[in-house]
Amino acid sequence: MKNRILILDDEEDFLEIVRVRLENNGYVVETCNDLHKALDIVGDFMPELCIIDIVWRTMGYGEYGNTIASMIRSTFPKIKILLMSSVSYSEKNEYSDDFIVKPYDSNVLLQKIEELIDE
């Protein structure tokens, strides 16, 4: 069974680039750019890992990624969460299993994904 990954980000181009990269590496990928639909998609898709952007420009630059990460963690505690952000003060927190800074090296992203899924 291929591992399932859900990517939550408000940037359509970013979602497409990461989706293609991960699919080319054997992952089954869903994307979502609407936090209002995120929990439903998580429940339907049941990914092993969610990659979540912390800061959503489309929602006034709020750190809504932390909010949805908290909701996913409390509803689906077995799903791994990788937070990402271009905001330098962001870091791994109680809602996440790891953190990566944007822009990122795609090999580093793949390594983090493998480590989280293999835990």
PDB file as gemmi writes it, atoms N, CA and C in Angstrom:
CRYST1    1.000    1.000    1.000  90.00  90.00  90.00 P 1                      
ATOM      1  N   MET A   1       0.838  -1.183   0.000  1.00  0.00           N  
ATOM      2  CA  MET A   1       0.000   0.000   0.000  1.00  0.00           C  
ATOM      3  C   MET A   1       0.886   1.251   0.000  1.00  0.00           C  
ATOM      4  N   LYS A   2       0.583   2.169  -0.887  1.00  0.00           N  
ATOM      5  CA  LYS A   2       1.358   3.399  -0.968  1.00  0.00           C  
ATOM      6  C   LYS A   2       0.926   4.349   0.144  1.00  0.00           C  
ATOM      7  N   ASN A   3       1.894   5.090   0.654  1.00  0.00           N  
ATOM      8  CA  ASN A   3       1.598   6.047   1.709  1.00  0.00           C  
ATOM      9  C   ASN A   3       0.841   7.249   1.148  1.00  0.00           C  
ATOM     10  N   ARG A   4      -0.125   7.721   1.936  1.00  0.00           N  
ATOM     11  CA  ARG A   4      -0.961   8.848   1.547  1.00  0.00           C  
ATOM     12  C   ARG A   4      -0.512  10.109   2.281  1.00  0.00           C  
ATOM     13  N   ILE A   5      -0.404  11.198   1.512  1.00  0.00           N  
ATOM     14  CA  ILE A   5       0.012  12.482   2.064  1.00  0.00           C  
ATOM     15  C   ILE A   5      -0.986  13.544   1.638  1.00  0.00           C  
ATOM     16  N   LEU A   6      -1.406  14.360   2.590  1.00  0.00           N  
ATOM     17  CA  LEU A   6      -2.271  15.507   2.316  1.00  0.00           C  
ATOM     18  C   LEU A   6      -1.446  16.773   2.512  1.00  0.00           C  
ATOM     19  N   ILE A   7      -1.482  17.660   1.510  1.00  0.00           N  
ATOM     20  CA  ILE A   7      -0.766  18.929   1.593  1.00  0.00           C  
ATOM     21  C   ILE A   7      -1.795  20.044   1.710  1.00  0.00           C  
ATOM     22  N   LEU A   8      -1.651  20.865   2.745  1.00  0.00           N  
ATOM     23  CA  LEU A   8      -2.547  21.998   2.988  1.00  0.00           C  
ATOM     24  C   LEU A   8      -1.749  23.289   2.851  1.00  0.00           C  
ATOM     25  N   ASP A   9      -2.091  24.077   1.837  1.00  0.00           N  
ATOM     26  CA  ASP A   9      -1.384  25.329   1.573  1.00  0.00           C  
ATOM     27  C   ASP A   9      -2.298  26.217   0.746  1.00  0.00           C  
ATOM     28  N   ASP A  10      -2.163  27.524   0.889  1.00  0.00           N  
ATOM     29  CA  ASP A  10      -3.008  28.442   0.134  1.00  0.00           C  
ATOM     30  C   ASP A  10      -2.426  28.821  -1.224  1.00  0.00           C  
ATOM     31  N   GLU A  11      -1.251  28.330  -1.552  1.00  0.00           N  
ATOM     32  CA  GLU A  11      -0.604  28.644  -2.827  1.00  0.00           C  
ATOM     33  C   GLU A  11      -0.792  27.487  -3.806  1.00  0.00           C  
ATOM     34  N   GLU A  12      -1.645  27.697  -4.831  1.00  0.00           N  
ATOM     35  CA  GLU A  12      -1.954  26.654  -5.812  1.00  0.00           C  
ATOM     36  C   GLU A  12      -0.713  26.133  -6.523  1.00  0.00           C  
ATOM     37  N   ASP A  13       0.184  27.031  -6.936  1.00  0.00           N  
ATOM     38  CA  ASP A  13       1.387  26.606  -7.655  1.00  0.00           C  
ATOM     39  C   ASP A  13       2.252  25.716  -6.777  1.00  0.00           C  
ATOM     40  N   PHE A  14       2.393  26.095  -5.526  1.00  0.00           N  
ATOM     41  CA  PHE A  14       3.180  25.299  -4.583  1.00  0.00           C  
ATOM     42  C   PHE A  14       2.561  23.910  -4.426  1.00  0.00           C  
ATOM     43  N   LEU A  15       1.244  23.854  -4.260  1.00  0.00           N  
ATOM     44  CA  LEU A  15       0.561  22.565  -4.108  1.00  0.00           C  
ATOM     45  C   LEU A  15       0.839  21.650  -5.293  1.00  0.00           C  
ATOM     46  N   GLU A  16       0.773  22.207  -6.486  1.00  0.00           N  
ATOM     47  CA  GLU A  16       0.979  21.408  -7.697  1.00  0.00           C  
ATOM     48  C   GLU A  16       2.419  20.897  -7.797  1.00  0.00           C  
ATOM     49  N   ILE A  17       3.372  21.756  -7.525  1.00  0.00           N  
ATOM     50  CA  ILE A  17       4.784  21.366  -7.593  1.00  0.00           C  
ATOM     51  C   ILE A  17       5.086  20.241  -6.608  1.00  0.00           C  
ATOM     52  N   VAL A  18       4.640  20.396  -5.373  1.00  0.00           N  
ATOM     53  CA  VAL A  18       4.919  19.381  -4.354  1.00  0.00           C  
ATOM     54  C   VAL A  18       4.152  18.097  -4.655  1.00  0.00           C  
ATOM     55  N   ARG A  19       2.908  18.233  -5.108  1.00  0.00           N  
ATOM     56  CA  ARG A  19       2.110  17.044  -5.446  1.00  0.00           C  
ATOM     57  C   ARG A  19       2.825  16.196  -6.496  1.00  0.00           C  
ATOM     58  N   VAL A  20       3.274  16.829  -7.572  1.00  0.00           N  
ATOM     59  CA  VAL A  20       3.948  16.105  -8.647  1.00  0.00           C  
ATOM     60  C   VAL A  20       5.233  15.454  -8.134  1.00  0.00           C  
ATOM     61  N   ARG A  21       6.009  16.202  -7.369  1.00  0.00           N  
ATOM     62  CA  ARG A  21       7.272  15.668  -6.834  1.00  0.00           C  
ATOM     63  C   ARG A  21       7.020  14.425  -5.962  1.00  0.00           C  
ATOM     64  N   LEU A  22       6.015  14.511  -5.085  1.00  0.00           N  
ATOM     65  CA  LEU A  22       5.729  13.384  -4.197  1.00  0.00           C  
ATOM     66  C   LEU A  22       5.146  12.193  -4.953  1.00  0.00           C  
ATOM     67  N   GLU A  23       4.260  12.457  -5.907  1.00  0.00           N  
ATOM     68  CA  GLU A  23       3.703  11.362  -6.710  1.00  0.00           C  
ATOM     69  C   GLU A  23       4.804  10.668  -7.510  1.00  0.00           C  
ATOM     70  N   ASN A  24       5.762  11.441  -8.018  1.00  0.00           N  
ATOM     71  CA  ASN A  24       6.888  10.855  -8.746  1.00  0.00           C  
ATOM     72  C   ASN A  24       7.768   9.996  -7.843  1.00  0.00           C  
ATOM     73  N   ASN A  25       7.630  10.177  -6.534  1.00  0.00           N  
ATOM     74  CA  ASN A  25       8.380   9.371  -5.568  1.00  0.00           C  
ATOM     75  C   ASN A  25       7.516   8.291  -4.930  1.00  0.00           C  
ATOM     76  N   GLY A  26       6.365   8.011  -5.525  1.00  0.00           N  
ATOM     77  CA  GLY A  26       5.563   6.866  -5.117  1.00  0.00           C  
ATOM     78  C   GLY A  26       4.477   7.123  -4.087  1.00  0.00           C  
ATOM     79  N   TYR A  27       4.256   8.374  -3.724  1.00  0.00           N  
ATOM     80  CA  TYR A  27       3.226   8.686  -2.735  1.00  0.00           C  
ATOM     81  C   TYR A  27       1.886   8.971  -3.412  1.00  0.00           C  
ATOM     82  N   VAL A  28       0.810   8.686  -2.701  1.00  0.00           N  
ATOM     83  CA  VAL A  28      -0.534   9.079  -3.129  1.00  0.00           C  
ATOM     84  C   VAL A  28      -0.808  10.412  -2.450  1.00  0.00           C  
ATOM     85  N   VAL A  29      -1.125  11.429  -3.227  1.00  0.00           N  
ATOM     86  CA  VAL A  29      -1.184  12.790  -2.695  1.00  0.00           C  
ATOM     87  C   VAL A  29      -2.534  13.442  -2.981  1.00  0.00           C  
ATOM     88  N   GLU A  30      -3.061  14.098  -1.968  1.00  0.00           N  
ATOM     89  CA  GLU A  30      -4.224  14.980  -2.101  1.00  0.00           C  
ATOM     90  C   GLU A  30      -3.755  16.367  -1.683  1.00  0.00           C  
ATOM     91  N   THR A  31      -4.361  17.385  -2.272  1.00  0.00           N  
ATOM     92  CA  THR A  31      -4.036  18.759  -1.886  1.00  0.00           C  
ATOM     93  C   THR A  31      -5.308  19.487  -1.491  1.00  0.00           C  
ATOM     94  N   CYS A  32      -5.130  20.528  -0.683  1.00  0.00           N  
ATOM     95  CA  CYS A  32      -6.266  21.328  -0.239  1.00  0.00           C  
ATOM     96  C   CYS A  32      -5.787  22.752   0.012  1.00  0.00           C  
ATOM     97  N   ASN A  33      -6.505  23.711  -0.556  1.00  0.00           N  
ATOM     98  CA  ASN A  33      -6.178  25.116  -0.316  1.00  0.00           C  
ATOM     99  C   ASN A  33      -7.304  25.838   0.426  1.00  0.00           C  
ATOM    100  N   ASP A  34      -8.170  25.067   1.057  1.00  0.00           N  
ATOM    101  CA  ASP A  34      -9.307  25.628   1.782  1.00  0.00           C  
ATOM    102  C   ASP A  34      -9.379  24.979   3.171  1.00  0.00           C  
ATOM    103  N   LEU A  35      -8.970  25.733   4.177  1.00  0.00           N  
ATOM    104  CA  LEU A  35      -8.940  25.173   5.531  1.00  0.00           C  
ATOM    105  C   LEU A  35     -10.320  24.781   6.040  1.00  0.00           C  
ATOM    106  N   HIS A  36     -11.369  25.371   5.480  1.00  0.00           N  
ATOM    107  CA  HIS A  36     -12.724  25.026   5.912  1.00  0.00           C  
ATOM    108  C   HIS A  36     -13.097  23.596   5.500  1.00  0.00           C  
ATOM    109  N   LYS A  37     -12.421  23.064   4.491  1.00  0.00           N  
ATOM    110  CA  LYS A  37     -12.692  21.706   4.012  1.00  0.00           C  
ATOM    111  C   LYS A  37     -11.664  20.696   4.514  1.00  0.00           C  
ATOM    112  N   ALA A  38     -10.622  21.181   5.161  1.00  0.00           N  
ATOM    113  CA  ALA A  38      -9.468  20.347   5.505  1.00  0.00           C  
ATOM    114  C   ALA A  38      -9.826  19.130   6.359  1.00  0.00           C  
ATOM    115  N   LEU A  39     -10.573  19.321   7.433  1.00  0.00           N  
ATOM    116  CA  LEU A  39     -10.887  18.185   8.310  1.00  0.00           C  
ATOM    117  C   LEU A  39     -11.711  17.121   7.594  1.00  0.00           C  
ATOM    118  N   ASP A  40     -12.637  17.539   6.741  1.00  0.00           N  
ATOM    119  CA  ASP A  40     -13.424  16.574   5.974  1.00  0.00           C  
ATOM    120  C   ASP A  40     -12.523  15.768   5.042  1.00  0.00           C  
ATOM    121  N   ILE A  41     -11.587  16.448   4.399  1.00  0.00           N  
ATOM    122  CA  ILE A  41     -10.674  15.758   3.493  1.00  0.00           C  
ATOM    123  C   ILE A  41      -9.786  14.793   4.270  1.00  0.00           C  
ATOM    124  N   VAL A  42      -9.295  15.216   5.420  1.00  0.00           N  
ATOM    125  CA  VAL A  42      -8.478  14.324   6.251  1.00  0.00           C  
ATOM    126  C   VAL A  42      -9.286  13.072   6.606  1.00  0.00           C  
ATOM    127  N   GLY A  43     -10.524  13.256   7.034  1.00  0.00           N  
ATOM    128  CA  GLY A  43     -11.367  12.122   7.412  1.00  0.00           C  
ATOM    129  C   GLY A  43     -11.664  11.186   6.266  1.00  0.00           C  
ATOM    130  N   ASP A  44     -11.857  11.729   5.069  1.00  0.00           N  
ATOM    131  CA  ASP A  44     -12.148  10.909   3.894  1.00  0.00           C  
ATOM    132  C   ASP A  44     -10.896  10.222   3.348  1.00  0.00           C  
ATOM    133  N   PHE A  45      -9.788  10.942   3.299  1.00  0.00           N  
ATOM    134  CA  PHE A  45      -8.554  10.466   2.679  1.00  0.00           C  
ATOM    135  C   PHE A  45      -7.690   9.653   3.641  1.00  0.00           C  
ATOM    136  N   MET A  46      -7.753   9.971   4.912  1.00  0.00           N  
ATOM    137  CA  MET A  46      -6.976   9.320   5.980  1.00  0.00           C  
ATOM    138  C   MET A  46      -5.487   9.166   5.618  1.00  0.00           C  
ATOM    139  N   PRO A  47      -4.800  10.294   5.495  1.00  0.00           N  
ATOM    140  CA  PRO A  47      -3.374  10.236   5.153  1.00  0.00           C  
ATOM    141  C   PRO A  47      -2.534   9.762   6.333  1.00  0.00           C  
ATOM    142  N   GLU A  48      -1.346   9.273   6.024  1.00  0.00           N  
ATOM    143  CA  GLU A  48      -0.379   8.967   7.075  1.00  0.00           C  
ATOM    144  C   GLU A  48       0.306  10.245   7.540  1.00  0.00           C  
ATOM    145  N   LEU A  49       0.357  11.243   6.626  1.00  0.00           N  
ATOM    146  CA  LEU A  49       1.065  12.486   6.900  1.00  0.00           C  
ATOM    147  C   LEU A  49       0.319  13.668   6.306  1.00  0.00           C  
ATOM    148  N   CYS A  50       0.231  14.750   7.078  1.00  0.00           N  
ATOM    149  CA  CYS A  50      -0.270  16.032   6.586  1.00  0.00           C  
ATOM    150  C   CYS A  50       0.890  17.028   6.594  1.00  0.00           C  
ATOM    151  N   ILE A  51       1.089  17.680   5.459  1.00  0.00           N  
ATOM    152  CA  ILE A  51       2.071  18.756   5.348  1.00  0.00           C  
ATOM    153  C   ILE A  51       1.270  20.042   5.326  1.00  0.00           C  
ATOM    154  N   ILE A  52       1.502  20.910   6.310  1.00  0.00           N  
ATOM    155  CA  ILE A  52       0.639  22.074   6.509  1.00  0.00           C  
ATOM    156  C   ILE A  52       1.457  23.358   6.552  1.00  0.00           C  
ATOM    157  N   ASP A  53       1.102  24.305   5.680  1.00  0.00           N  
ATOM    158  CA  ASP A  53       1.703  25.634   5.737  1.00  0.00           C  
ATOM    159  C   ASP A  53       1.108  26.365   6.938  1.00  0.00           C  
ATOM    160  N   ILE A  54       1.946  27.028   7.695  1.00  0.00           N  
ATOM    161  CA  ILE A  54       1.468  27.716   8.902  1.00  0.00           C  
ATOM    162  C   ILE A  54       0.742  29.015   8.557  1.00  0.00           C  
ATOM    163  N   VAL A  55       1.351  29.856   7.734  1.00  0.00           N  
ATOM    164  CA  VAL A  55       0.803  31.192   7.450  1.00  0.00           C  
ATOM    165  C   VAL A  55       0.013  31.166   6.139  1.00  0.00           C  
ATOM    166  N   TRP A  56      -1.245  31.589   6.235  1.00  0.00           N  
ATOM    167  CA  TRP A  56      -2.139  31.603   5.073  1.00  0.00           C  
ATOM    168  C   TRP A  56      -2.424  33.046   4.671  1.00  0.00           C  
ATOM    169  N   ARG A  57      -1.781  33.477   3.584  1.00  0.00           N  
ATOM    170  CA  ARG A  57      -1.990  34.852   3.093  1.00  0.00           C  
ATOM    171  C   ARG A  57      -3.432  35.101   2.692  1.00  0.00           C  
ATOM    172  N   THR A  58      -4.080  34.074   2.137  1.00  0.00           N  
ATOM    173  CA  THR A  58      -5.456  34.240   1.685  1.00  0.00           C  
ATOM    174  C   THR A  58      -6.425  34.464   2.845  1.00  0.00           C  
ATOM    175  N   MET A  59      -5.945  34.249   4.051  1.00  0.00           N  
ATOM    176  CA  MET A  59      -6.788  34.453   5.227  1.00  0.00           C  
ATOM    177  C   MET A  59      -6.188  35.530   6.123  1.00  0.00           C  
ATOM    178  N   GLY A  60      -5.545  36.525   5.512  1.00  0.00           N  
ATOM    179  CA  GLY A  60      -5.044  37.657   6.273  1.00  0.00           C  
ATOM    180  C   GLY A  60      -3.729  37.411   6.982  1.00  0.00           C  
ATOM    181  N   TYR A  61      -2.918  36.505   6.450  1.00  0.00           N  
ATOM    182  CA  TYR A  61      -1.597  36.206   7.007  1.00  0.00           C  
ATOM    183  C   TYR A  61      -1.642  35.629   8.421  1.00  0.00           C  
ATOM    184  N   GLY A  62      -2.754  35.070   8.807  1.00  0.00           N  
ATOM    185  CA  GLY A  62      -2.829  34.450  10.129  1.00  0.00           C  
ATOM    186  C   GLY A  62      -2.159  33.089  10.143  1.00  0.00           C  
ATOM    187  N   GLU A  63      -1.760  32.667  11.310  1.00  0.00           N  
ATOM    188  CA  GLU A  63      -1.122  31.362  11.472  1.00  0.00           C  
ATOM    189  C   GLU A  63      -2.188  30.274  11.625  1.00  0.00           C  
ATOM    190  N   TYR A  64      -3.026  30.159  10.615  1.00  0.00           N  
ATOM    191  CA  TYR A  64      -4.130  29.209  10.649  1.00  0.00           C  
ATOM    192  C   TYR A  64      -3.668  27.766  10.511  1.00  0.00           C  
ATOM    193  N   GLY A  65      -2.466  27.579   9.986  1.00  0.00           N  
ATOM    194  CA  GLY A  65      -1.934  26.224   9.893  1.00  0.00           C  
ATOM    195  C   GLY A  65      -1.791  25.576  11.258  1.00  0.00           C  
ATOM    196  N   ASN A  66      -1.408  26.380  12.272  1.00  0.00           N  
ATOM    197  CA  ASN A  66      -1.320  25.837  13.629  1.00  0.00           C  
ATOM    198  C   ASN A  66      -2.691  25.416  14.143  1.00  0.00           C  
ATOM    199  N   THR A  67      -3.708  26.179  13.788  1.00  0.00           N  
ATOM    200  CA  THR A  67      -5.074  25.864  14.229  1.00  0.00           C  
ATOM    201  C   THR A  67      -5.541  24.544  13.636  1.00  0.00           C  
ATOM    202  N   ILE A  68      -5.358  24.378  12.314  1.00  0.00           N  
ATOM    203  CA  ILE A  68      -5.807  23.130  11.687  1.00  0.00           C  
ATOM    204  C   ILE A  68      -4.937  21.961  12.136  1.00  0.00           C  
ATOM    205  N   ALA A  69      -3.647  22.198  12.379  1.00  0.00           N  
ATOM    206  CA  ALA A  69      -2.779  21.127  12.894  1.00  0.00           C  
ATOM    207  C   ALA A  69      -3.273  20.656  14.252  1.00  0.00           C  
ATOM    208  N   SER A  70      -3.673  21.593  15.093  1.00  0.00           N  
ATOM    209  CA  SER A  70      -4.214  21.249  16.413  1.00  0.00           C  
ATOM    210  C   SER A  70      -5.488  20.418  16.284  1.00  0.00           C  
ATOM    211  N   MET A  71      -6.351  20.812  15.356  1.00  0.00           N  
ATOM    212  CA  MET A  71      -7.607  20.085  15.157  1.00  0.00           C  
ATOM    213  C   MET A  71      -7.360  18.675  14.615  1.00  0.00           C  
ATOM    214  N   ILE A  72      -6.423  18.568  13.672  1.00  0.00           N  
ATOM    215  CA  ILE A  72      -6.093  17.244  13.134  1.00  0.00           C  
ATOM    216  C   ILE A  72      -5.486  16.373  14.225  1.00  0.00           C  
ATOM    217  N   ARG A  73      -4.573  16.947  15.004  1.00  0.00           N  
ATOM    218  CA  ARG A  73      -3.894  16.184  16.068  1.00  0.00           C  
ATOM    219  C   ARG A  73      -4.909  15.672  17.087  1.00  0.00           C  
ATOM    220  N   SER A  74      -5.893  16.486  17.446  1.00  0.00           N  
ATOM    221  CA  SER A  74      -6.862  16.051  18.458  1.00  0.00           C  
ATOM    222  C   SER A  74      -7.896  15.073  17.894  1.00  0.00           C  
ATOM    223  N   THR A  75      -8.211  15.185  16.607  1.00  0.00           N  
ATOM    224  CA  THR A  75      -9.215  14.314  15.996  1.00  0.00           C  
ATOM    225  C   THR A  75      -8.602  13.018  15.459  1.00  0.00           C  
ATOM    226  N   PHE A  76      -7.408  13.129  14.899  1.00  0.00           N  
ATOM    227  CA  PHE A  76      -6.730  11.982  14.279  1.00  0.00           C  
ATOM    228  C   PHE A  76      -5.298  11.896  14.833  1.00  0.00           C  
ATOM    229  N   PRO A  77      -5.120  11.463  16.069  1.00  0.00           N  
ATOM    230  CA  PRO A  77      -3.805  11.535  16.726  1.00  0.00           C  
ATOM    231  C   PRO A  77      -2.698  10.701  16.072  1.00  0.00           C  
ATOM    232  N   LYS A  78      -3.049   9.721  15.258  1.00  0.00           N  
ATOM    233  CA  LYS A  78      -2.013   8.884  14.641  1.00  0.00           C  
ATOM    234  C   LYS A  78      -1.429   9.498  13.372  1.00  0.00           C  
ATOM    235  N   ILE A  79      -2.079  10.513  12.823  1.00  0.00           N  
ATOM    236  CA  ILE A  79      -1.575  11.150  11.604  1.00  0.00           C  
ATOM    237  C   ILE A  79      -0.390  12.036  11.956  1.00  0.00           C  
ATOM    238  N   LYS A  80       0.711  11.847  11.241  1.00  0.00           N  
ATOM    239  CA  LYS A  80       1.906  12.673  11.426  1.00  0.00           C  
ATOM    240  C   LYS A  80       1.666  14.045  10.791  1.00  0.00           C  
ATOM    241  N   ILE A  81       2.270  15.069  11.392  1.00  0.00           N  
ATOM    242  CA  ILE A  81       2.089  16.436  10.894  1.00  0.00           C  
ATOM    243  C   ILE A  81       3.456  17.086  10.703  1.00  0.00           C  
ATOM    244  N   LEU A  82       3.681  17.564   9.476  1.00  0.00           N  
ATOM    245  CA  LEU A  82       4.882  18.318   9.134  1.00  0.00           C  
ATOM    246  C   LEU A  82       4.453  19.745   8.823  1.00  0.00           C  
ATOM    247  N   LEU A  83       4.853  20.682   9.680  1.00  0.00           N  
ATOM    248  CA  LEU A  83       4.540  22.089   9.445  1.00  0.00           C  
ATOM    249  C   LEU A  83       5.615  22.707   8.574  1.00  0.00           C  
ATOM    250  N   MET A  84       5.209  23.711   7.769  1.00  0.00           N  
ATOM    251  CA  MET A  84       6.181  24.444   6.973  1.00  0.00           C  
ATOM    252  C   MET A  84       5.791  25.905   6.932  1.00  0.00           C  
ATOM    253  N   SER A  85       6.810  26.747   6.781  1.00  0.00           N  
ATOM    254  CA  SER A  85       6.555  28.180   6.695  1.00  0.00           C  
ATOM    255  C   SER A  85       7.807  28.902   6.230  1.00  0.00           C  
ATOM    256  N   SER A  86       7.579  30.033   5.574  1.00  0.00           N  
ATOM    257  CA  SER A  86       8.701  30.907   5.214  1.00  0.00           C  
ATOM    258  C   SER A  86       8.979  31.903   6.330  1.00  0.00           C  
ATOM    259  N   VAL A  87       8.147  31.892   7.350  1.00  0.00           N  
ATOM    260  CA  VAL A  87       8.326  32.779   8.492  1.00  0.00           C  
ATOM    261  C   VAL A  87       9.394  32.165   9.395  1.00  0.00           C  
ATOM    262  N   SER A  88      10.479  32.898   9.589  1.00  0.00           N  
ATOM    263  CA  SER A  88      11.648  32.326  10.255  1.00  0.00           C  
ATOM    264  C   SER A  88      11.439  32.010  11.733  1.00  0.00           C  
ATOM    265  N   TYR A  89      10.460  32.626  12.378  1.00  0.00           N  
ATOM    266  CA  TYR A  89      10.273  32.346  13.800  1.00  0.00           C  
ATOM    267  C   TYR A  89       9.443  31.093  14.042  1.00  0.00           C  
ATOM    268  N   SER A  90       8.879  30.552  12.987  1.00  0.00           N  
ATOM    269  CA  SER A  90       8.077  29.341  13.136  1.00  0.00           C  
ATOM    270  C   SER A  90       8.982  28.146  13.391  1.00  0.00           C  
ATOM    271  N   GLU A  91       8.448  27.186  14.089  1.00  0.00           N  
ATOM    272  CA  GLU A  91       9.205  25.977  14.399  1.00  0.00           C  
ATOM    273  C   GLU A  91       8.246  24.866  14.775  1.00  0.00           C  
ATOM    274  N   LYS A  92       8.801  23.683  14.971  1.00  0.00           N  
ATOM    275  CA  LYS A  92       8.004  22.550  15.445  1.00  0.00           C  
ATOM    276  C   LYS A  92       7.325  22.950  16.747  1.00  0.00           C  
ATOM    277  N   ASN A  93       6.074  22.511  16.920  1.00  0.00           N  
ATOM    278  CA  ASN A  93       5.355  22.822  18.152  1.00  0.00           C  
ATOM    279  C   ASN A  93       4.589  21.597  18.633  1.00  0.00           C  
ATOM    280  N   GLU A  94       3.754  21.784  19.624  1.00  0.00           N  
ATOM    281  CA  GLU A  94       3.047  20.643  20.223  1.00  0.00           C  
ATOM    282  C   GLU A  94       2.047  19.976  19.272  1.00  0.00           C  
ATOM    283  N   TYR A  95       1.726  20.631  18.154  1.00  0.00           N  
ATOM    284  CA  TYR A  95       0.774  20.067  17.202  1.00  0.00           C  
ATOM    285  C   TYR A  95       1.464  19.345  16.055  1.00  0.00           C  
ATOM    286  N   SER A  96       2.787  19.393  16.019  1.00  0.00           N  
ATOM    287  CA  SER A  96       3.488  18.846  14.865  1.00  0.00           C  
ATOM    288  C   SER A  96       4.560  17.840  15.277  1.00  0.00           C  
ATOM    289  N   ASP A  97       4.968  17.061  14.286  1.00  0.00           N  
ATOM    290  CA  ASP A  97       6.038  16.090  14.496  1.00  0.00           C  
ATOM    291  C   ASP A  97       7.369  16.607  13.960  1.00  0.00           C  
ATOM    292  N   ASP A  98       7.301  17.587  13.057  1.00  0.00           N  
ATOM    293  CA  ASP A  98       8.517  18.174  12.511  1.00  0.00           C  
ATOM    294  C   ASP A  98       8.160  19.489  11.818  1.00  0.00           C  
ATOM    295  N   PHE A  99       9.205  20.193  11.379  1.00  0.00           N  
ATOM    296  CA  PHE A  99       9.048  21.499  10.743  1.00  0.00           C  
ATOM    297  C   PHE A  99      10.093  21.648   9.650  1.00  0.00           C  
ATOM    298  N   ILE A 100       9.711  22.331   8.569  1.00  0.00           N  
ATOM    299  CA  ILE A 100      10.654  22.643   7.498  1.00  0.00           C  
ATOM    300  C   ILE A 100      10.424  24.082   7.053  1.00  0.00           C  
ATOM    301  N   VAL A 101      11.516  24.779   6.756  1.00  0.00           N  
ATOM    302  CA  VAL A 101      11.445  26.178   6.328  1.00  0.00           C  
ATOM    303  C   VAL A 101      11.274  26.237   4.813  1.00  0.00           C  
ATOM    304  N   LYS A 102      10.361  27.119   4.351  1.00  0.00           N  
ATOM    305  CA  LYS A 102      10.202  27.393   2.931  1.00  0.00           C  
ATOM    306  C   LYS A 102      11.068  28.594   2.571  1.00  0.00           C  
ATOM    307  N   PRO A 103      11.712  28.645   1.441  1.00  0.00           N  
ATOM    308  CA  PRO A 103      11.783  27.542   0.482  1.00  0.00           C  
ATOM    309  C   PRO A 103      12.655  26.427   1.028  1.00  0.00           C  
ATOM    310  N   TYR A 104      12.401  25.236   0.593  1.00  0.00           N  
ATOM    311  CA  TYR A 104      13.067  24.068   1.131  1.00  0.00           C  
ATOM    312  C   TYR A 104      13.788  23.333  -0.002  1.00  0.00           C  
ATOM    313  N   ASP A 105      14.731  22.523   0.377  1.00  0.00           N  
ATOM    314  CA  ASP A 105      15.399  21.615  -0.551  1.00  0.00           C  
ATOM    315  C   ASP A 105      14.493  20.392  -0.674  1.00  0.00           C  
ATOM    316  N   SER A 106      14.118  20.022  -1.894  1.00  0.00           N  
ATOM    317  CA  SER A 106      13.168  18.911  -2.042  1.00  0.00           C  
ATOM    318  C   SER A 106      13.722  17.590  -1.531  1.00  0.00           C  
ATOM    319  N   ASN A 107      15.036  17.405  -1.552  1.00  0.00           N  
ATOM    320  CA  ASN A 107      15.605  16.180  -0.978  1.00  0.00           C  
ATOM    321  C   ASN A 107      15.439  16.168   0.537  1.00  0.00           C  
ATOM    322  N   VAL A 108      15.551  17.322   1.165  1.00  0.00           N  
ATOM    323  CA  VAL A 108      15.334  17.414   2.615  1.00  0.00           C  
ATOM    324  C   VAL A 108      13.871  17.121   2.933  1.00  0.00           C  
ATOM    325  N   LEU A 109      12.954  17.658   2.126  1.00  0.00           N  
ATOM    326  CA  LEU A 109      11.530  17.377   2.327  1.00  0.00           C  
ATOM    327  C   LEU A 109      11.270  15.877   2.227  1.00  0.00           C  
ATOM    328  N   LEU A 110      11.793  15.241   1.198  1.00  0.00           N  
ATOM    329  CA  LEU A 110      11.588  13.795   1.034  1.00  0.00           C  
ATOM    330  C   LEU A 110      12.178  13.011   2.203  1.00  0.00           C  
ATOM    331  N   GLN A 111      13.326  13.442   2.691  1.00  0.00           N  
ATOM    332  CA  GLN A 111      13.950  12.767   3.840  1.00  0.00           C  
ATOM    333  C   GLN A 111      13.076  12.896   5.081  1.00  0.00           C  
ATOM    334  N   LYS A 112      12.556  14.109   5.346  1.00  0.00           N  
ATOM    335  CA  LYS A 112      11.679  14.303   6.500  1.00  0.00           C  
ATOM    336  C   LYS A 112      10.416  13.455   6.381  1.00  0.00           C  
ATOM    337  N   ILE A 113       9.850  13.404   5.191  1.00  0.00           N  
ATOM    338  CA  ILE A 113       8.646  12.597   4.968  1.00  0.00           C  
ATOM    339  C   ILE A 113       8.931  11.131   5.272  1.00  0.00           C  
ATOM    340  N   GLU A 114      10.018  10.608   4.729  1.00  0.00           N  
ATOM    341  CA  GLU A 114      10.374   9.211   4.958  1.00  0.00           C  
ATOM    342  C   GLU A 114      10.568   8.935   6.452  1.00  0.00           C  
ATOM    343  N   GLU A 115      11.268   9.829   7.140  1.00  0.00           N  
ATOM    344  CA  GLU A 115      11.496   9.647   8.581  1.00  0.00           C  
ATOM    345  C   GLU A 115      10.184   9.629   9.345  1.00  0.00           C  
ATOM    346  N   LEU A 116       9.274  10.543   9.029  1.00  0.00           N  
ATOM    347  CA  LEU A 116       7.996  10.619   9.750  1.00  0.00           C  
ATOM    348  C   LEU A 116       7.122   9.405   9.470  1.00  0.00           C  
ATOM    349  N   ILE A 117       7.063   8.983   8.238  1.00  0.00           N  
ATOM    350  CA  ILE A 117       6.214   7.844   7.891  1.00  0.00           C  
ATOM    351  C   ILE A 117       6.771   6.543   8.461  1.00  0.00           C  
ATOM    352  N   ASP A 118       8.102   6.450   8.540  1.00  0.00           N  
ATOM    353  CA  ASP A 118       8.733   5.228   9.054  1.00  0.00           C  
ATOM    354  C   ASP A 118       8.720   5.131  10.576  1.00  0.00           C  
ATOM    355  N   GLU A 119       8.378   6.212  11.282  1.00  0.00           N  
ATOM    356  CA  GLU A 119       8.366   6.181  12.760  1.00  0.00           C  
ATOM    357  C   GLU A 119       7.367   5.187  13.284  1.00  0.00           C  
TER     358      GLU A 119                                                      
END                                                                             
